[in-house]
Amino acid sequence: MQHYYGFFGPEDLSVLGRIFDTAVTALPASIRTPENRTAIARLVLRRAGAGEAQSASLMSLMDVISPAA
């Protein structure tokens, strides 16, 4: 992920959005609360902001929690 003076580019935001959506979808419906969605969003953004190694970890996490196609 490339950072532009503390911001993410459009492609990066698209990837982060997919990671967030996948993580939320993987949760049981009973715990898909606004609070948990916010916590997941913060985690995704924090990890993405930490650099390439963390971004790779996020992509690996997405692969693990995604339903098999």
mmCIF file as gemmi writes it, N, C-alpha and C atoms, coordinates in Angstrom:
data_model
loop_
_atom_site.group_PDB
_atom_site.id
_atom_site.type_symbol
_atom_site.label_atom_id
_atom_site.label_alt_id
_atom_site.label_comp_id
_atom_site.label_asym_id
_atom_site.label_entity_id
_atom_site.label_seq_id
_atom_site.pdbx_PDB_ins_code
_atom_site.Cartn_x
_atom_site.Cartn_y
_atom_site.Cartn_z
_atom_site.occupancy
_atom_site.B_iso_or_equiv
_atom_site.pdbx_formal_charge
_atom_site.auth_seq_id
_atom_site.auth_asym_id
_atom_site.pdbx_PDB_model_num
ATOM 1 N N . MET Axp A 1 ? 0.837 -1.182 0 1 0 ? 1 A 1
ATOM 2 C CA . MET Axp A 1 ? 0 0 0 1 0 ? 1 A 1
ATOM 3 C C . MET Axp A 1 ? 0.876 1.236 0 1 0 ? 1 A 1
ATOM 4 N N . GLN Axp A 2 ? 0.493 2.157 -0.815 1 0 ? 2 A 1
ATOM 5 C CA . GLN Axp A 2 ? 1.243 3.393 -0.873 1 0 ? 2 A 1
ATOM 6 C C . GLN Axp A 2 ? 0.543 4.445 -0.031 1 0 ? 2 A 1
ATOM 7 N N . HIS Axp A 3 ? 1.341 5.237 0.644 1 0 ? 3 A 1
ATOM 8 C CA . HIS Axp A 3 ? 0.793 6.301 1.467 1 0 ? 3 A 1
ATOM 9 C C . HIS Axp A 3 ? 1.13 7.622 0.81 1 0 ? 3 A 1
ATOM 10 N N . TYR Axp A 4 ? 0.156 8.479 0.758 1 0 ? 4 A 1
ATOM 11 C CA . TYR Axp A 4 ? 0.331 9.79 0.165 1 0 ? 4 A 1
ATOM 12 C C . TYR Axp A 4 ? 0.135 10.826 1.257 1 0 ? 4 A 1
ATOM 13 N N . TYR Axp A 5 ? 1.248 11.191 1.91 1 0 ? 5 A 1
ATOM 14 C CA . TYR Axp A 5 ? 1.201 12.187 2.971 1 0 ? 5 A 1
ATOM 15 C C . TYR Axp A 5 ? 0.144 11.849 4.017 1 0 ? 5 A 1
ATOM 16 N N . GLY Axp A 6 ? 0.129 10.603 4.46 1 0 ? 6 A 1
ATOM 17 C CA . GLY Axp A 6 ? -0.796 10.187 5.507 1 0 ? 6 A 1
ATOM 18 C C . GLY Axp A 6 ? -2.15 9.738 5.013 1 0 ? 6 A 1
ATOM 19 N N . PHE Axp A 7 ? -2.326 9.672 3.691 1 0 ? 7 A 1
ATOM 20 C CA . PHE Axp A 7 ? -3.601 9.262 3.12 1 0 ? 7 A 1
ATOM 21 C C . PHE Axp A 7 ? -3.408 7.986 2.312 1 0 ? 7 A 1
ATOM 22 N N . PHE Axp A 8 ? -4.499 7.274 2.087 1 0 ? 8 A 1
ATOM 23 C CA . PHE Axp A 8 ? -4.478 6.09 1.246 1 0 ? 8 A 1
ATOM 24 C C . PHE Axp A 8 ? -5.051 6.446 -0.122 1 0 ? 8 A 1
ATOM 25 N N . GLY Axp A 9 ? -4.506 5.825 -1.148 1 0 ? 9 A 1
ATOM 26 C CA . GLY Axp A 9 ? -5.013 6.035 -2.494 1 0 ? 9 A 1
ATOM 27 C C . GLY Axp A 9 ? -6.317 5.286 -2.71 1 0 ? 9 A 1
ATOM 28 N N . PRO Axp A 10 ? -7.013 5.564 -3.809 1 0 ? 10 A 1
ATOM 29 C CA . PRO Axp A 10 ? -8.3 4.921 -4.089 1 0 ? 10 A 1
ATOM 30 C C . PRO Axp A 10 ? -8.219 3.397 -4.142 1 0 ? 10 A 1
ATOM 31 N N . GLU Axp A 11 ? -7.154 2.872 -4.752 1 0 ? 11 A 1
ATOM 32 C CA . GLU Axp A 11 ? -7.02 1.415 -4.832 1 0 ? 11 A 1
ATOM 33 C C . GLU Axp A 11 ? -6.838 0.808 -3.452 1 0 ? 11 A 1
ATOM 34 N N . ASP Axp A 12 ? -6.039 1.495 -2.622 1 0 ? 12 A 1
ATOM 35 C CA . ASP Axp A 12 ? -5.82 1.02 -1.256 1 0 ? 12 A 1
ATOM 36 C C . ASP Axp A 12 ? -7.127 1.004 -0.468 1 0 ? 12 A 1
ATOM 37 N N . LEU Axp A 13 ? -7.914 2.056 -0.625 1 0 ? 13 A 1
ATOM 38 C CA . LEU Axp A 13 ? -9.194 2.125 0.083 1 0 ? 13 A 1
ATOM 39 C C . LEU Axp A 13 ? -10.133 1.016 -0.368 1 0 ? 13 A 1
ATOM 40 N N . SER Axp A 14 ? -10.071 0.681 -1.632 1 0 ? 14 A 1
ATOM 41 C CA . SER Axp A 14 ? -10.895 -0.414 -2.141 1 0 ? 14 A 1
ATOM 42 C C . SER Axp A 14 ? -10.507 -1.733 -1.482 1 0 ? 14 A 1
ATOM 43 N N . VAL Axp A 15 ? -9.206 -1.984 -1.386 1 0 ? 15 A 1
ATOM 44 C CA . VAL Axp A 15 ? -8.716 -3.209 -0.736 1 0 ? 15 A 1
ATOM 45 C C . VAL Axp A 15 ? -9.103 -3.215 0.743 1 0 ? 15 A 1
ATOM 46 N N . LEU Axp A 16 ? -8.896 -2.104 1.411 1 0 ? 16 A 1
ATOM 47 C CA . LEU Axp A 16 ? -9.238 -2.028 2.835 1 0 ? 16 A 1
ATOM 48 C C . LEU Axp A 16 ? -10.735 -2.233 3.05 1 0 ? 16 A 1
ATOM 49 N N . GLY Axp A 17 ? -11.544 -1.701 2.148 1 0 ? 17 A 1
ATOM 50 C CA . GLY Axp A 17 ? -12.988 -1.904 2.24 1 0 ? 17 A 1
ATOM 51 C C . GLY Axp A 17 ? -13.369 -3.367 2.107 1 0 ? 17 A 1
ATOM 52 N N . ARG Axp A 18 ? -12.707 -4.06 1.178 1 0 ? 18 A 1
ATOM 53 C CA . ARG Axp A 18 ? -12.979 -5.498 1.011 1 0 ? 18 A 1
ATOM 54 C C . ARG Axp A 18 ? -12.553 -6.284 2.243 1 0 ? 18 A 1
ATOM 55 N N . ILE Axp A 19 ? -11.415 -5.913 2.821 1 0 ? 19 A 1
ATOM 56 C CA . ILE Axp A 19 ? -10.962 -6.589 4.044 1 0 ? 19 A 1
ATOM 57 C C . ILE Axp A 19 ? -11.978 -6.378 5.157 1 0 ? 19 A 1
ATOM 58 N N . PHE Axp A 20 ? -12.421 -5.141 5.323 1 0 ? 20 A 1
ATOM 59 C CA . PHE Axp A 20 ? -13.42 -4.831 6.349 1 0 ? 20 A 1
ATOM 60 C C . PHE Axp A 20 ? -14.707 -5.613 6.114 1 0 ? 20 A 1
ATOM 61 N N . ASP Axp A 21 ? -15.216 -5.576 4.893 1 0 ? 21 A 1
ATOM 62 C CA . ASP Axp A 21 ? -16.467 -6.282 4.58 1 0 ? 21 A 1
ATOM 63 C C . ASP Axp A 21 ? -16.342 -7.774 4.836 1 0 ? 21 A 1
ATOM 64 N N . THR Axp A 22 ? -15.203 -8.349 4.461 1 0 ? 22 A 1
ATOM 65 C CA . THR Axp A 22 ? -14.99 -9.782 4.668 1 0 ? 22 A 1
ATOM 66 C C . THR Axp A 22 ? -14.952 -10.111 6.149 1 0 ? 22 A 1
ATOM 67 N N . ALA Axp A 23 ? -14.27 -9.292 6.922 1 0 ? 23 A 1
ATOM 68 C CA . ALA Axp A 23 ? -14.179 -9.529 8.366 1 0 ? 23 A 1
ATOM 69 C C . ALA Axp A 23 ? -15.548 -9.434 9.03 1 0 ? 23 A 1
ATOM 70 N N . VAL Axp A 24 ? -16.315 -8.427 8.674 1 0 ? 24 A 1
ATOM 71 C CA . VAL Axp A 24 ? -17.644 -8.256 9.27 1 0 ? 24 A 1
ATOM 72 C C . VAL Axp A 24 ? -18.561 -9.407 8.869 1 0 ? 24 A 1
ATOM 73 N N . THR Axp A 25 ? -18.513 -9.796 7.615 1 0 ? 25 A 1
ATOM 74 C CA . THR Axp A 25 ? -19.349 -10.895 7.138 1 0 ? 25 A 1
ATOM 75 C C . THR Axp A 25 ? -19.009 -12.207 7.84 1 0 ? 25 A 1
ATOM 76 N N . ALA Axp A 26 ? -17.745 -12.372 8.217 1 0 ? 26 A 1
ATOM 77 C CA . ALA Axp A 26 ? -17.319 -13.603 8.889 1 0 ? 26 A 1
ATOM 78 C C . ALA Axp A 26 ? -17.838 -13.69 10.326 1 0 ? 26 A 1
ATOM 79 N N . LEU Axp A 27 ? -18.259 -12.558 10.884 1 0 ? 27 A 1
ATOM 80 C CA . LEU Axp A 27 ? -18.785 -12.567 12.256 1 0 ? 27 A 1
ATOM 81 C C . LEU Axp A 27 ? -20.177 -13.189 12.292 1 0 ? 27 A 1
ATOM 82 N N . PRO Axp A 28 ? -20.489 -13.887 13.379 1 0 ? 28 A 1
ATOM 83 C CA . PRO Axp A 28 ? -21.877 -14.33 13.549 1 0 ? 28 A 1
ATOM 84 C C . PRO Axp A 28 ? -22.789 -13.096 13.599 1 0 ? 28 A 1
ATOM 85 N N . ALA Axp A 29 ? -23.966 -13.216 13.047 1 0 ? 29 A 1
ATOM 86 C CA . ALA Axp A 29 ? -24.898 -12.087 12.971 1 0 ? 29 A 1
ATOM 87 C C . ALA Axp A 29 ? -25.142 -11.435 14.333 1 0 ? 29 A 1
ATOM 88 N N . SER Axp A 30 ? -25.14 -12.232 15.385 1 0 ? 30 A 1
ATOM 89 C CA . SER Axp A 30 ? -25.443 -11.71 16.724 1 0 ? 30 A 1
ATOM 90 C C . SER Axp A 30 ? -24.385 -10.747 17.252 1 0 ? 30 A 1
ATOM 91 N N . ILE Axp A 31 ? -23.183 -10.75 16.672 1 0 ? 31 A 1
ATOM 92 C CA . ILE Axp A 31 ? -22.157 -9.826 17.161 1 0 ? 31 A 1
ATOM 93 C C . ILE Axp A 31 ? -21.72 -8.812 16.101 1 0 ? 31 A 1
ATOM 94 N N . ARG Axp A 32 ? -22.53 -8.647 15.075 1 0 ? 32 A 1
ATOM 95 C CA . ARG Axp A 32 ? -22.258 -7.606 14.07 1 0 ? 32 A 1
ATOM 96 C C . ARG Axp A 32 ? -22.831 -6.275 14.533 1 0 ? 32 A 1
ATOM 97 N N . THR Axp A 33 ? -22.371 -5.846 15.671 1 0 ? 33 A 1
ATOM 98 C CA . THR Axp A 33 ? -22.875 -4.601 16.265 1 0 ? 33 A 1
ATOM 99 C C . THR Axp A 33 ? -22.097 -3.411 15.715 1 0 ? 33 A 1
ATOM 100 N N . PRO Axp A 34 ? -22.658 -2.219 15.835 1 0 ? 34 A 1
ATOM 101 C CA . PRO Axp A 34 ? -21.914 -1.024 15.413 1 0 ? 34 A 1
ATOM 102 C C . PRO Axp A 34 ? -20.559 -0.906 16.13 1 0 ? 34 A 1
ATOM 103 N N . GLU Axp A 35 ? -20.531 -1.282 17.391 1 0 ? 35 A 1
ATOM 104 C CA . GLU Axp A 35 ? -19.288 -1.205 18.158 1 0 ? 35 A 1
ATOM 105 C C . GLU Axp A 35 ? -18.232 -2.153 17.59 1 0 ? 35 A 1
ATOM 106 N N . ASN Axp A 36 ? -18.635 -3.378 17.258 1 0 ? 36 A 1
ATOM 107 C CA . ASN Axp A 36 ? -17.692 -4.341 16.696 1 0 ? 36 A 1
ATOM 108 C C . ASN Axp A 36 ? -17.257 -3.939 15.299 1 0 ? 36 A 1
ATOM 109 N N . ARG Axp A 37 ? -18.173 -3.39 14.515 1 0 ? 37 A 1
ATOM 110 C CA . ARG Axp A 37 ? -17.813 -2.913 13.176 1 0 ? 37 A 1
ATOM 111 C C . ARG Axp A 37 ? -16.787 -1.777 13.279 1 0 ? 37 A 1
ATOM 112 N N . THR Axp A 38 ? -16.977 -0.889 14.241 1 0 ? 38 A 1
ATOM 113 C CA . THR Axp A 38 ? -16.029 0.206 14.455 1 0 ? 38 A 1
ATOM 114 C C . THR Axp A 38 ? -14.671 -0.338 14.879 1 0 ? 38 A 1
ATOM 115 N N . ALA Axp A 39 ? -14.668 -1.318 15.768 1 0 ? 39 A 1
ATOM 116 C CA . ALA Axp A 39 ? -13.408 -1.918 16.227 1 0 ? 39 A 1
ATOM 117 C C . ALA Axp A 39 ? -12.661 -2.571 15.068 1 0 ? 39 A 1
ATOM 118 N N . ILE Axp A 40 ? -13.384 -3.247 14.195 1 0 ? 40 A 1
ATOM 119 C CA . ILE Axp A 40 ? -12.755 -3.882 13.032 1 0 ? 40 A 1
ATOM 120 C C . ILE Axp A 40 ? -12.196 -2.814 12.097 1 0 ? 40 A 1
ATOM 121 N N . ALA Axp A 41 ? -12.953 -1.765 11.852 1 0 ? 41 A 1
ATOM 122 C CA . ALA Axp A 41 ? -12.48 -0.687 10.978 1 0 ? 41 A 1
ATOM 123 C C . ALA Axp A 41 ? -11.204 -0.062 11.527 1 0 ? 41 A 1
ATOM 124 N N . ARG Axp A 42 ? -11.175 0.181 12.82 1 0 ? 42 A 1
ATOM 125 C CA . ARG Axp A 42 ? -9.972 0.757 13.432 1 0 ? 42 A 1
ATOM 126 C C . ARG Axp A 42 ? -8.79 -0.183 13.305 1 0 ? 42 A 1
ATOM 127 N N . LEU Axp A 43 ? -9.012 -1.464 13.524 1 0 ? 43 A 1
ATOM 128 C CA . LEU Axp A 43 ? -7.939 -2.444 13.4 1 0 ? 43 A 1
ATOM 129 C C . LEU Axp A 43 ? -7.387 -2.475 11.981 1 0 ? 43 A 1
ATOM 130 N N . VAL Axp A 44 ? -8.274 -2.507 10.995 1 0 ? 44 A 1
ATOM 131 C CA . VAL Axp A 44 ? -7.847 -2.545 9.593 1 0 ? 44 A 1
ATOM 132 C C . VAL Axp A 44 ? -7.028 -1.296 9.26 1 0 ? 44 A 1
ATOM 133 N N . LEU Axp A 45 ? -7.517 -0.13 9.642 1 0 ? 45 A 1
ATOM 134 C CA . LEU Axp A 45 ? -6.804 1.11 9.331 1 0 ? 45 A 1
ATOM 135 C C . LEU Axp A 45 ? -5.471 1.208 10.066 1 0 ? 45 A 1
ATOM 136 N N . ARG Axp A 46 ? -5.455 0.776 11.323 1 0 ? 46 A 1
ATOM 137 C CA . ARG Axp A 46 ? -4.214 0.818 12.095 1 0 ? 46 A 1
ATOM 138 C C . ARG Axp A 46 ? -3.158 -0.094 11.476 1 0 ? 46 A 1
ATOM 139 N N . ARG Axp A 47 ? -3.573 -1.306 11.111 1 0 ? 47 A 1
ATOM 140 C CA . ARG Axp A 47 ? -2.632 -2.256 10.516 1 0 ? 47 A 1
ATOM 141 C C . ARG Axp A 47 ? -2.163 -1.783 9.145 1 0 ? 47 A 1
ATOM 142 N N . ALA Axp A 48 ? -3.061 -1.232 8.364 1 0 ? 48 A 1
ATOM 143 C CA . ALA Axp A 48 ? -2.688 -0.741 7.04 1 0 ? 48 A 1
ATOM 144 C C . ALA Axp A 48 ? -1.718 0.432 7.158 1 0 ? 48 A 1
ATOM 145 N N . GLY Axp A 49 ? -1.92 1.27 8.142 1 0 ? 49 A 1
ATOM 146 C CA . GLY Axp A 49 ? -1.043 2.408 8.35 1 0 ? 49 A 1
ATOM 147 C C . GLY Axp A 49 ? 0.326 2.026 8.866 1 0 ? 49 A 1
ATOM 148 N N . ALA Axp A 50 ? 0.465 0.792 9.352 1 0 ? 50 A 1
ATOM 149 C CA . ALA Axp A 50 ? 1.729 0.344 9.928 1 0 ? 50 A 1
ATOM 150 C C . ALA Axp A 50 ? 2.744 -0.048 8.856 1 0 ? 50 A 1
ATOM 151 N N . GLY Axp A 51 ? 2.311 -0.226 7.615 1 0 ? 51 A 1
ATOM 152 C CA . GLY Axp A 51 ? 3.266 -0.518 6.561 1 0 ? 51 A 1
ATOM 153 C C . GLY Axp A 51 ? 2.955 -1.779 5.784 1 0 ? 51 A 1
ATOM 154 N N . GLU Axp A 52 ? 3.855 -2.091 4.866 1 0 ? 52 A 1
ATOM 155 C CA . GLU Axp A 52 ? 3.669 -3.204 3.937 1 0 ? 52 A 1
ATOM 156 C C . GLU Axp A 52 ? 3.515 -4.546 4.643 1 0 ? 52 A 1
ATOM 157 N N . ALA Axp A 53 ? 4.33 -4.804 5.65 1 0 ? 53 A 1
ATOM 158 C CA . ALA Axp A 53 ? 4.264 -6.108 6.33 1 0 ? 53 A 1
ATOM 159 C C . ALA Axp A 53 ? 2.892 -6.313 6.954 1 0 ? 53 A 1
ATOM 160 N N . GLN Axp A 54 ? 2.352 -5.273 7.567 1 0 ? 54 A 1
ATOM 161 C CA . GLN Axp A 54 ? 1.032 -5.374 8.172 1 0 ? 54 A 1
ATOM 162 C C . GLN Axp A 54 ? -0.039 -5.507 7.098 1 0 ? 54 A 1
ATOM 163 N N . SER Axp A 55 ? 0.139 -4.838 5.976 1 0 ? 55 A 1
ATOM 164 C CA . SER Axp A 55 ? -0.827 -4.944 4.886 1 0 ? 55 A 1
ATOM 165 C C . SER Axp A 55 ? -0.869 -6.368 4.345 1 0 ? 55 A 1
ATOM 166 N N . ALA Axp A 56 ? 0.29 -6.979 4.236 1 0 ? 56 A 1
ATOM 167 C CA . ALA Axp A 56 ? 0.345 -8.376 3.79 1 0 ? 56 A 1
ATOM 168 C C . ALA Axp A 56 ? -0.378 -9.271 4.788 1 0 ? 56 A 1
ATOM 169 N N . SER Axp A 57 ? -0.235 -8.972 6.066 1 0 ? 57 A 1
ATOM 170 C CA . SER Axp A 57 ? -0.934 -9.75 7.095 1 0 ? 57 A 1
ATOM 171 C C . SER Axp A 57 ? -2.444 -9.598 6.962 1 0 ? 57 A 1
ATOM 172 N N . LEU Axp A 58 ? -2.89 -8.389 6.642 1 0 ? 58 A 1
ATOM 173 C CA . LEU Axp A 58 ? -4.319 -8.165 6.447 1 0 ? 58 A 1
ATOM 174 C C . LEU Axp A 58 ? -4.842 -8.969 5.269 1 0 ? 58 A 1
ATOM 175 N N . MET Axp A 59 ? -4.072 -9.001 4.193 1 0 ? 59 A 1
ATOM 176 C CA . MET Axp A 59 ? -4.499 -9.768 3.023 1 0 ? 59 A 1
ATOM 177 C C . MET Axp A 59 ? -4.548 -11.258 3.351 1 0 ? 59 A 1
ATOM 178 N N . SER Axp A 60 ? -3.596 -11.749 4.125 1 0 ? 60 A 1
ATOM 179 C CA . SER Axp A 60 ? -3.601 -13.15 4.548 1 0 ? 60 A 1
ATOM 180 C C . SER Axp A 60 ? -4.808 -13.43 5.422 1 0 ? 60 A 1
ATOM 181 N N . LEU Axp A 61 ? -5.122 -12.512 6.316 1 0 ? 61 A 1
ATOM 182 C CA . LEU Axp A 61 ? -6.293 -12.676 7.179 1 0 ? 61 A 1
ATOM 183 C C . LEU Axp A 61 ? -7.552 -12.754 6.339 1 0 ? 61 A 1
ATOM 184 N N . MET Axp A 62 ? -7.65 -11.907 5.328 1 0 ? 62 A 1
ATOM 185 C CA . MET Axp A 62 ? -8.823 -11.914 4.466 1 0 ? 62 A 1
ATOM 186 C C . MET Axp A 62 ? -8.963 -13.265 3.779 1 0 ? 62 A 1
ATOM 187 N N . ASP Axp A 63 ? -7.847 -13.846 3.33 1 0 ? 63 A 1
ATOM 188 C CA . ASP Axp A 63 ? -7.881 -15.155 2.689 1 0 ? 63 A 1
ATOM 189 C C . ASP Axp A 63 ? -8.376 -16.227 3.65 1 0 ? 63 A 1
ATOM 190 N N . VAL Axp A 64 ? -7.97 -16.123 4.907 1 0 ? 64 A 1
ATOM 191 C CA . VAL Axp A 64 ? -8.348 -17.129 5.907 1 0 ? 64 A 1
ATOM 192 C C . VAL Axp A 64 ? -9.818 -17.056 6.255 1 0 ? 64 A 1
ATOM 193 N N . ILE Axp A 65 ? -10.338 -15.826 6.411 1 0 ? 65 A 1
ATOM 194 C CA . ILE Axp A 65 ? -11.73 -15.71 6.866 1 0 ? 65 A 1
ATOM 195 C C . ILE Axp A 65 ? -12.733 -15.715 5.734 1 0 ? 65 A 1
ATOM 196 N N . SER Axp A 66 ? -12.252 -15.617 4.494 1 0 ? 66 A 1
ATOM 197 C CA . SER Axp A 66 ? -13.17 -15.66 3.352 1 0 ? 66 A 1
ATOM 198 C C . SER Axp A 66 ? -13.722 -17.064 3.192 1 0 ? 66 A 1
ATOM 199 N N . PRO Axp A 67 ? -15.002 -17.17 2.869 1 0 ? 67 A 1
ATOM 200 C CA . PRO Axp A 67 ? -15.546 -18.496 2.591 1 0 ? 67 A 1
ATOM 201 C C . PRO Axp A 67 ? -14.875 -19.068 1.335 1 0 ? 67 A 1
ATOM 202 N N . ALA Axp A 68 ? -14.669 -20.349 1.341 1 0 ? 68 A 1
ATOM 203 C CA . ALA Axp A 68 ? -14.06 -21.009 0.166 1 0 ? 68 A 1
ATOM 204 C C . ALA Axp A 68 ? -14.981 -20.844 -1.037 1 0 ? 68 A 1
ATOM 205 N N . ALA Axp A 69 ? -14.379 -20.479 -2.146 1 0 ? 69 A 1
ATOM 206 C CA . ALA Axp A 69 ? -15.181 -20.27 -3.361 1 0 ? 69 A 1
ATOM 207 C C . ALA Axp A 69 ? -15.234 -21.526 -4.184 1 0 ? 69 A 1
